[in-house]
Amino acid sequence: MSELSYLEKLLDGAEVEWLPLGVLGELVRGNGLPKTDFTEAGIPAIHYGQIYTFYGLSTETTKSFVSQDTAKKLKKVNTGDVVITNTSENLDDVGKALVYLGKEQAVTGGHATIFKPREGIIGKYFAYFTQTNSFYNEKRKYSKGTKVIDVSASDMAKIIIPIPCPNNPEKSLAIQSEIVRILDKFTALTAELTAELTMRKKQYNYYRDQLLSFDDDEVEWKTLGEIGTWHGGGTPSKSRSEFWEDGSIPWISPKDMGRPIVDTSEDYITEEAVEQSSTKLVPANSIAIVVRSSILDKIMPSALIPVPATFNQDMKVVIPHCNISPNYIAHIMRSRGDDILRAAKKSGGSVASIDSKKLFSFRIPVPHLNEQKRIVNILDKFDTLANSITEGLPREIELRQKQYEYYRDLLFSFPRPETASN
């Protein structure tokens, strides 16, 4: 049986009608609820910003609470209702949906709309549909603004949703329920793997920190300035196209530093750019850190760079001396990253940055080279399982997510009105 025929079998000849969201239930725009209203306990509260930073598709509990007096002024969310974001800095997060499944009535505030499905409509069915390209294209038609994107509740009500067999509520609910059941199963598989990955990362961090803890007589303590040769970065002129077009040399900046090993970059430059600008070509197996970026308010990204590369001016990079393993330094930088940040971060300034003098004076333990290699061998095995995007759990999660997206799009591939009439 073909995959398309599965959808046809599910429908079993039932018609599909595309109906405006406003016809499928009531839309209630929220109001109020600044974060200053949050309390340690009380009435469950859903803040719009948490829908695209904290929650998944559904929840039985809330991250935040408000007092009973505050709750009286806010719009109410009942179990089965869907809270939809109206506002964000990007269109992806506008119209993001959270199905509330808690037993206790919750509240929500401004920049959110509550969709209260009428009988015969499953809130989670609609929430899954909000993740499709079809919904994205619909909300884009109604979006307003540039820096802040908004789709009003009245415009959200105009977005059309495919409802199978709308004139036969029992059959419609059965089809919606089956679609939700299938997608729930894929979502649960991904959630299990994600929970496993979180646990593995905690284990990895624990064992890494244990392996990198030494008695003073076991190691020599060196400052970061003593472990190798340090270089700063630079930016070739953006107005010189010959510096950037058809470039083959990685030019690494903070936006590339989300991985423990960085061997590719978003931008590449030419040999001419290296020769005629302040940036330097650093040999393979260096260790790079971010020294100026707003991300330093939270973490100090560092990474092993296994290929020759250049760097922008917000980076510093060290080439370790021959008796020091680059991989060992990469591990210790990640392990001690929070301590380095606390010790070397500059106070004040519009953008967070690292004080080079304090950075270079930070001391780390350096055991004998053979011991460094032993530690690296153990940690690399853990690292692959916890962080590798080509193998291990992250790769498995990526494949599961793609599988989920494929079947989600398949299950919502109902012919649209304009297609059906052709």
Helices and strands as residue ranges (DSSP letters): H 3-11, E 16-20, H 21-24, E 25-29, G 35-37, E 43-46, H 48-51, E 58-59, E 64-66, H 68-71, E 75-77, E 82-85, E 87-88, G 91-93, E 97-100, E 106-108, E 112-117, H 123-129, H 133-142, E 149-150, H 153-156, E 160-164, H 169-211, G 216-218, E 220-223, G 224-226, E 228-232, G 241-243, E 249-252, G 254-256, E 267-269, H 271-275, E 286-290, G 294-297, E 302-305, E 310-311, E 315-320, H 326-335, H 337-344, H 356-361, E 363-366, H 369-387, H 392-411, H 417-420
